[in-house]
Amino acid sequence: MDATQRHISAIADEGSHVSAKPASSKQSSRSREALKDIAFGSIAGIVGKYIEYPFDTVKVRLQSQSDSQALRYRGPLDCFRQSFQQDGIRGFYRGISAPLVGAALETSSLFFSYRLAQSALQATIYTDRPLTIPALVACGGASGAFTSILLTPIELVKCKMQVPHYSSGSSTGAPGVLDLIRSIHRHQGLSGFWHGQMGTLIRETGGSAAWFGSYEALSAAFRPLRSPATETENTGTVALPIWQQMVAGAIAGMSYNLVFYPADTIKSRMQTEKLGLPGSRKETFLVVGKALWRQQGLAGFYRGCGITVARAAPSSAFIFTVYEALRAWFG
């Protein structure tokens, strides 16, 4: 059974028994569902991050190449080869600690705020009818906008960790997570942790709308193909087999990354700027975007896009499948 239909059914059931349930019982039920979203979303996010992280490292390195020098990497395969020769397998997972926290926070926040957005629409506009696909797309966008605020500081540290330290010609060891946090705070203050927020906001809002919208639309398309005998006991919703969940999740992940990829490229370039250099200053989203267009044209905005979309398919497929499985097992 897909999670959103279960969410909607649960919300509808609560609304039809308002007079029969005391307020404390309703609040307790909502709290349990919220905890499930957070717990199951965190686990699913961590699984997905382990799958996609080596590809994400290559993507960031491709996106953050300097404009003032010859390109270090000719493409994704060349980046893989050079990175493996330089650092081995461990190099692809360098700095994964912060992204694991970020993945747990991002995915749990997405599912949690997605539920809240659905509840808000059910209580106001869709009081006597199920949510439509456009409504679910809007809920996905709202969840992404909320999540972007939590995600930007983690993305900032992650991007700085993923860029190879030897590219700067430094002979010192690679900085750790705490070293980077201290450096960001020392040079840019507390607001520096939200450097690149505009790019994250655009990517997460549009991407999450596409992510949830694609998954819901494909799940709805698959559901009539199933026999009524596969309906679940509690809600009567037709349960999807794992392969259909994975197909829907894979396409959702590809949609998420493809739609607003240029915003992610600008964000990565902003977040991999060197700190503390003489005359350096924080560049705005528009300034970085204009400079990239002037130097590399449209192609510069899509550097690393192919590998990003490719790695999103298995990662997102596992995220949705793991989340759905946990929902089915634990109710």
MIVEXGU-269396 format. One record per residue: y, z, x of N, C-alpha, C, CB in turn; residue in one letter. Coordinates in pm, whole numbers, plus 50000, padded with zeros to 5 digits. Glycine has a CB too. Layout:
REM residues N
YZXYZXYZXYZXA/...
REM end
This chain:
REM residues 331
498815000050085500005000050000501235000050088500015012249904M/502244992050055503434991950139504335003850106504204978750123D/505005008750208505735021450197506865020850097506285025350330A/507565009450088508725008850000508345009949854509484996050022T/507235003249816506795004249677506415018749644505614994749650Q/505795025549743505475039549721506745047849705504615045049836R/507755044549789509035051449780509635049649641510015046349888H/509635037149595510255034249466509515041149353510295019149442I/508175040949361507385047449257507635062449254505895044749278S/507735068349374507995082649380509355086049320507925087649524A/510355077649351511695079949297511695078649146512695070249360I/510975068349096510915066148951510215077748882510215053048920A/509115082648944508405093848884509275106148874507155096948964D/510055108548979510965120148976511965118748863511695121649111E/512515106548847513525104448745512975106048605514125090848759G/511665102648581511095103548447510635117348410509955094148434S/510645126648505510205140148475511255150448512508905143148549H/512495146648502513575155848540513545168448457514935149048526V/513335167048328513375178748241512155187548260513475174348097S/511065181748311509835189548324509745196748457508635180648307A/510455191748558510375197748691511595206248720510225186948797K/511405218148769512555226148810513225219948931512135240548841P/514495223148949515255217349060514635220649194516695222249056A/514095232849208513515236849335512285228349369513125251649332S/511495224449266510315216249288510715202149333509465215449161S/511745196549269512235183349308512745183449451513335178749214K/513515193849486514065194749621512965196149724515025206549630Q/511925203949690510805205749782510075192649805509835216449729S/509895184849697509215171949709510015162449796508985165849571S/511315162049777512155153149856512155157250003513585153049802R/512155170150028512125175050166510825171150235512295190350170S/509705172050162508415168150220508405153150252507265171550124R/508945145050161508975130650186509865127450306509475123250061E/510975134550318511865132350432511175135850563513155140550416A/510435146950564509715150950684508645140750721509075164650664L/508005135050617506995124750643507645112350705506265120950514K/508785108350651509495096850708509815099150855510785094150630D/510295111050886510685114251023509465114651115511415127751028I/508395121451070507195122851154506465109551171506245133051092A/506205102551061505465090051069506285079151137505045085550929F/507585078751109508445069051173508525071251324509835069451113G/508545083851367508595086951510507345082051581508765101951531S/506185084851522504925080651583504845065351591503715086151504I/505205058751481505155044151479506125038251581505485039051339A/507305044051594508295039151689507825040451833509595046551671G/507175051451866506675053552002505585043352035506135067952019I/504675040951942503625030951963504245017251988502665030351842V/505205013451904505865000551920506604999252052506824998151807G/507235010152095508015009652220507125007452341508825022552238K/505955013952346505035011852458504604997252467503815020852444Y/504454990652352504024976852350505134967552399503594972852210I/506354970052357507434960552384508244963252509508354960352268E/508124975152569509064979052673509104969752795508754992752718Y/507964965152849508054956052964508854943452932506664952153010P/508704938152810509454926252770510934929452752508874920352641F/511214941652705512604945652688513284947152823512684958852609D/512554951952922513104953153057513504939353111512094959853152T/512634929653093512934915853137514154910553061511714906553115V/514214913152931515344908452851516664913852903515164912352705K/516724926852929517964932952976518354927453112517824948152983V/517384925353200517704919953332518224905653322516464920353422R/517694897953231518204884353211519614884553152517254876353120L/519834893553055521134894152989522254898953080521054903252869Q/521914907453176522944914353255523204907853390522554928653276S/522694895753413522934889153541524424886453561522154875953550Q/524864888053684526284886653716526744872153702526554891653858S/527984870653653528574857353639529204852553771529634857353529D/529504861853859530204858353983529254853954094531024870154030S/527924854654070526944850954170525934841254108526234863454228Q/525144834954194524074826254144523084834754066523354818854261A/522524829053960521574836453876520374840753959521124827953754L/520034853453948518904858754023517574853753968518934874054021R/517504852353837516254848353771516444834853703515794859153669Y/515464825953719515534812853656515104813153509514684802953733R/514404823753472513934824953335513024837053323513194812253291G/512434839353203511594851153182510414852153278511074851153041P/509694841153300508524841653388508924844753532507774828353382L/510024839053576510514841753711510954856353723511664832353747D/511554861653616511954875653616510734884853622512794878853491C/509694881453545508444889053552507884888853694507414883253453F/507864877153756507274875753889508034883853992507224861153930R/509364882253993510164889454092510104904654070511614884754087Q/510144908653944510114922953913508784929153954510374925353764S/507704921853931506384926953969506254927854120505274917953912F/506754917754191506694918054337507524929454395507174904854395Q/508634932454332509534942754383509064956854350510914940654326Q/508624959054225508354972754180506954974954124509334976454076D/506174964254107504844965954047504934968553897504104977454116G/503814972453839503764975053694504714986353655502334978553652I/504814996553739505675007953706507115003853687505585018453815R/507524993353756508904988853744509254984153604509164977853841G/508274978853533508524974053397508724985753299507364965153349F/508214997453337508335009153250509355019153304506975016053236Y/510165014553399511185023353455512205027253349511885016653575R/512475040153338513445044953242512925045753099514635036253246G/511595046053081511055045652946511215058952872509595041852949I/511475069752944511565082752877512665082852771511835093752980S/513855078052807514945077652709514625068152594516245073452777A/514095056052619513745047352509512665052852417513305034152562P/511725060652470510715066752382511375076252283509655074152465L/512305084252334513075092852244513875084452147514015102252324V/514475073752200515265065052115514425058052009515965054852198G/513205053752047512325046951952511915056351840511085041452023A/511585068751877511225078551774512405081351682510735091651839A/513585082951743514785085751665515175073751579515945089551757L/515135061751638515535049751565514635047051445515535037751658E/513325046851468512405043051361512365053551252511005040951416T/512355066351290512365076851188513665076651110512155090751252S/514775074151179516075073451112516135061551017517205072551214S/515565050251059515565038350974514795040850844514955026351049L/513585046150855512785048550736513395059550649511345052250775F/513925069850713514525080950639515775076350564514885092450736F/516685069450634517925065050568517655053550470518955060650673S/516595046050494516185035550400515795041850266515005027150458Y/515055052850274514685059950152515935065450081513705071450185R/516855071250158518065076750097518885065850027518925083650203L/518985054250090519735043250030519075038549901519845031450128A/517755038049900517035034449778517285044749667515535033149805Q/517235057449705517465068049608518855066949547517285081749673S/519835063749631521215062449582521345051049482522175060249699A/520705039749512520765028549419520005031449290520215016049486L/518865038249302518085041749184518855051349093516745048049224Q/519675059749153520415069649075521695064049014520735081549162A/522155052349062523435047149016523325033548947524385045949133T/522855023549017522855009748965521525005948901523185000049077I/520435009048971519105005148923518415016948855518244999749039Y/519055022348753518515034248688517325031448598519585040948606T/517225019148546516155016048451515345003648491516735013948315D/515404999948618514664988248665514364989648813515464975248637R/513324982848859512974983949001514004977049090511594977949027P/514034981049214514944975149309514524960649340514994983449439L/515494951949345515244937949379515244936149530516314928649313T/514794924449576514794921649720516204922249777514164907949747I/517224916249713518584917649766519034932249778519554910049678P/518624940449682518964954649688518294961349807518564961749557A/517054957749833516334963349947516934958550079514854959749940L/517424946150081518114941050200519364949450226518494926050182V/520104952550120521304960950134520944974850183522064961750000A/519844980350132519384993550179519034993150327518164998350098C/518404982050370518084980650511519334980050598517244968150533G/520354972850551521604972250626522274985750638522554962550560G/522254993450529522845006850531522095015950628522845012950391A/520775014950629519995023350721520275019650866518485021950691S/520465006650893520775002451029522135007251075520704987651039G/523125006750986524475011451021524455026251057525455008950905A/523735034150980523615048551009522905050751142522865055750896F/521815043551164521015045451285521765041551411519725037551275T/522675031751401523395027151520524185038251587524325015751483S/524695047451506525485058551562524625067351651526125066951449I/523385069651609522465078051687521905070651807521335082851599L/521815057451796521095049651895521925045452015520535037551831L/523225043551999524045037952108523965046052238525475037252063T/524075059352237523975066552365522635064552435524205081252343P/521565064052359520235062252418520105048052473519135065052314I/520625038252399520615024452446521405023052576521175015052338E/522505030252585523345029552704522575034052828524605038252686L/521925045552819521155050652932519975041452963520635064952902V/519315036552858518175027652876518565015052952517575023852740K/519655008652911520084996252977520434998553123521284990352904C/521095009553152521465012553291520225015453376522425024453296K/519195021353314517965023953387517185011153413517105033753309M/517265001653322516444989653333516984979653435516344982953199Q/518294979853459518874970553558518454975153697520444969953545V/517844966253778517364970353910518494975054001516614958853977P/518324986854062519384992454146519594984454272519075006654181H/518574976854314518734969154437519644957154419517384964454487Y/519954953754292520844942254270522264945154316520844938354124S/522604957754326523944961354367524074962754519524354974254301S/522924961254588522954962454733522934976954780524174955654787G/522714986254690522695000354727521395003754795522905009254605S/521455012054895520265016354967519745029654914520545017355115S/520425035554823520005048354768518945046154662521195056054708T/518225056754630517175055854530517745053454391516335068354530G/516855049254302517275046654165517695059654098516135039854086A/518815059754027519255071853959518345075353844520695070353910P/518185088353818517375092853706518215093853579516735106253737G/517565097753471518245098753342519395108653348517255102753233V/519135120453404520185130653410521335126353501519595143953459L/521005119353610522055114353699522975104653625521435107353822D/522375095853545523165086253469524015093053362522255075953405L/523455102853296524205110153193525425116853255523305120553124I/525215123453369526345129953437527385119853483525835138053558R/526925108453533527855098253581528685092453466527085087053652S/528045089753354528765084353238529825094253191527795081153123I/529445106953182530385117053136531515118953235529665130353112H/531235118253363532265120253465533275108853465531625121653602R/532825096653447533725085153456534355081153323532975073453511H/533685083853212534175078853084534295089652977533265068153035Q/533875101753007533985112352908532955111052798535365112352848G/533075119352696532105119552587532085106252512532425130852490L/533245100152495533295087452422532565076252496534745083452397S/532375078052626531685067852704530255065552661531715071452847G/529645075552598528255074052554528145064452435527675087652516F/529255061352371529245051852260529885038452302529995057752138W/529915035952434530355022952483529335012552439530515023152639H/529765002252370528854992252316528464995052172527624991652400G/529145004652106528815008251968528964996351873529685019751922Q/529994988251894530204976851804529014967351806531484969351842M/528504964451926527344955651936526124961751870527054952652080G/525924974851891524784981551829524914981651678524654995851882T/526134983951629526374984151484526044970651421527824988051454L/526544959951482526284946551428524804943351433527084935951507I/524184946151547522754943151562521904951151465522314946051705R/522164964251454521344972751370521574970251222521614987151402E/522824967951182523104965651040522474952550993524634965451015T/522814941751064522254928851025520764927951052522954917651097G/520344933251166518934932551202518054940551109518744937251342G/518494952551071517694960850982517634955150842518244974950978S/518714948750799518684941850669517634930950671520084935850635A/517584923250782516574912750795515184918650811516904903650914A/515084929850883513784936250911513114941050782513964948151008W/513814949550709513244954650585513154943550479514084966250532F/514174934950472514164924450372513004914850391515464916750376G/512744910850515511634901750543510294908350510511654897350689S/510174920950549508904927850524508644929350374508904941750591Y/509674933150300509514934950156509224921650086510774941350096E/509924911050126509734897950062508324892750089510774887850112A/507854893950211506514889050243505444897650177506304888850394L/505654910650172504714919450105504614915949956505124934250122S/505764913149896505784909149755505074895849734507224908149704A/505194886749832504514873749822503004875149838505064864149927A/502584884449925501154886549947500484893749828500944894650074F/501214902449761500604911449663499894904249548501654920449606R/500434893449492499724886749383498384880749425500594875949324P/498194878849556496944873049605495804882949605497134867549744L/496114895649590495104906149592494554908649453495664919049650R/493324913249450492674916449323493214929449266491154917349340S/493324930549133493754943249074492844954849111493804941948923P/491624951649154490694962249193491164969749316489324956549218A/492114963849388492624970349509493814979349482493004960049612T/494154981249354495264990049321494955004349362495594989349172E/495965011449405495795025449441495785034149316496895030049537T/495165045549328494995054349212496315060349166494025065349245E/497205063349260498405070949225499495062549161498945077549347N/499725050549215500875042749169500535029549104501775040249283T/499285024949120498925012149064499445000449146499435011148925G/500035002949260500544992349346499374986049422501614997649444T/499344972849428498274965849497498414968149647498294950849464V/497364973549709497394976449852497164963749932496354987149889A/497904962150040497754950450126496764953450238499114946250185L/495934943650275495054945650391495874946350519494004934250402P/495244951550623495974953750748496544940750804495054960350852I/495774929750795496274917350857497534912450787495194906450853W/497624914450655498834910350585500004919450620498594910450434Q/499754932350636500814941450681501314937350819500294956150684Q/500394933350907500784929751043501554916551045499554928851133M/501144907050962501884894350954503304896750904501154884350862V/503404904650795504724907750741505574915250843504594916050612A/504964924850913505694932351014506114923851132504864943851063G/505244914651174505564905951287506754896851255504354897451326A/506724890651138507824881851099509114889851081507484874150970I/508984902051028510164910651013510784913651149509784923850941A/509944916551249510454919551382511144907651445509344924151472G/510594895851426511224883751479512564881051412510294871751462M/512614883551281513884881751208514944891451257513664883551057S/514534903851278515454914251325516144910051455514714927451345Y/515374904851549515914901851681516654888551688514824901751782N/516264878951606516844865751615518224864851549515934855751552L/518394871851436519584869951354520874873351428519484878351230V/520914884751495522154889251560521964891251711522644902251496F/521194882551773520934883851915522194883352001519984873151959Y/523164874551971524384874352054525074887852064525354864152000P/525084895551955525704908751958524964917952054525734915051818A/523644916552060522844924652152523114920752296521354923252121D/523324907752321523644903252457524964909152504523694887852463T/525974908752419527274914452456527134929452481528324911852344I/526384936252396526174950652411525504953752545525324956152296K/524474946152580523774948652706524684946652826522554939552718S/525534936552820526464934152931527484945452942527174920652913R/527954950352829528894961552830528224974052887529414964352687M/526984976352850526324988852887525724988653026525254991952788Q/525714977053093525214976553231526344974853332524214965153245T/527594976553287528714976053380528604987353480530044976753304E/528994984553603528974994853708530065005153681529164988453847K/529725017753701530685028653680531375032453810529985040753620L/532635036153799533345041853913533825031954017532485051453978G/533735018953989534225009254086535755008754083533634995154058L/536405006354198537865005554200538384994954104538365002654343P/539314998654020539924989253926539074986253804540244976653995G/537894992453795537024989653681537524997053557535564993653712S/537294991253442537664997553316536714992953208539134994353278R/536645000653101535754997052991536294984752919535605008952893K/535444974752906535834962652834535414963852688535204950152899E/536204957952600535884958452458534864947652423537154956752373T/534314948752303533314939352256533854925052256532854943152115F/535074923252205535654909952198535964904252336536904910152114L/536464912652425536794908052560535544903252632537464919352641V/534464910952623533204907052689532654894352625532164918352680V/532714893552492532224881652423532994869052462532304883652274G/534324870052469535134858452507534854854252651536624861752490K/534694864152739534414860952879533064853952893534434873752966A/532084858552819530754852452825530804838152773529744860752744L/531524835852664531664822252608532354812952708532444822652476W/533374818052772534144809952867533294806352990535414817352911R/532444815653033531694813553156530374806153135531414826753221Q/529704808753023528364803253007528154795552876527374814153015Q/529134795952787528984788852661527964795452569528584774552687G/527524788052469526604793452369525284798052430526334783152261L/524814790852531523534794252593523544808352651523194784252703A/524704812852699524774826252757524494837252657526114828352817G/524794834952531524564845152428523084846552394525344841752303F/522304836352426520884836452389519964837552510520554823952311Y/520504841752623519674843652741518664854752715520534846852865R/517394851852732516344861752707515914862552563516794875152752G/516444853652476516144854552333514674851652305517024844852256C/514114841652374512724837752348511764849252369512344826352435G/511874855852484510964866752514511204878652422511104871052660I/512444880552380512764891552289512124889552153514264892952274T/512244877452099511634874551969510114875251978512074860551919V/509554870452091508104870552108507554884852114507714862952235A/508214893552189507704907252201507934915352075508364914152319R/508894910951990509174918351868508044916951767510474913551807A/507314905851773506254903451674505154914051680505654889751695A/504484916051795503444926451797503994940551781502674925651926P/505164943051839505744956451828506024960251683507024957351910S/506714951451612507054954351472505814954551384508034944051420S/504834945951414503594945851338502914959451346502644934851388A/502874965151467502234978251484503064989351422501994981051632F/504384988251429505234998651369504964999951220506724995551393I/505014988851149504784989351004503344993350972505094975850941F/502384988151048500974991251020500675005951045500064982451105T/501175011351155500955025551183501645034251078501475029151325V/502865030751042503595038450941502855038050807505035032950924Y/502405026150766501685024850639500375032650643501405010050608E/499685032150756498405039150769498605054250758497725035750901A/499615059450825499885073850817500265077950675501015077550915L/501045069350609501395071950469500165072350381502375061350418R/499225063050407498015062450325497095074350351497265049350350A/497005078450478496105089350513496605102950470495885089350660W/497915104950485498455118250457499225118950327499345122450569F/499315108150253499945108450120501445106950125499605121050051G/
REM end
